[in-house]
């Protein structure tokens, strides 16, 4: 039982790290003021918003019928190039 929980926890951490890297990579390759749309049938709207905006790299720009639009935030602090 404990091994199973440890495996589950590790998979969750791996998933969270992969999600964070994906958001950071989106930010890296998008031009300032760029927008991307996101829809997920697995996550709630609030969960999507907090996940994407939690790094202060994107802000929600509009809510569409089934999709959320996020705008890339530009600041010299989070620019690598």
Number of C-alpha atoms within 10 A of each C-alpha: 6 7 8 9 10 11 12 12 12 12 12 12 12 12 12 13 12 12 14 16 12 13 18 15 11 15 20 16 9 14 13 14 11 14 18 15 15 15 15 12 7 8 10 10 16 8 11 16 18 12 15 20 17 13 12 11 20 25 18 18 14 13 13 11 7 11 14 18 17 22 21 22 20 16 9 7 6 12 12 6 5
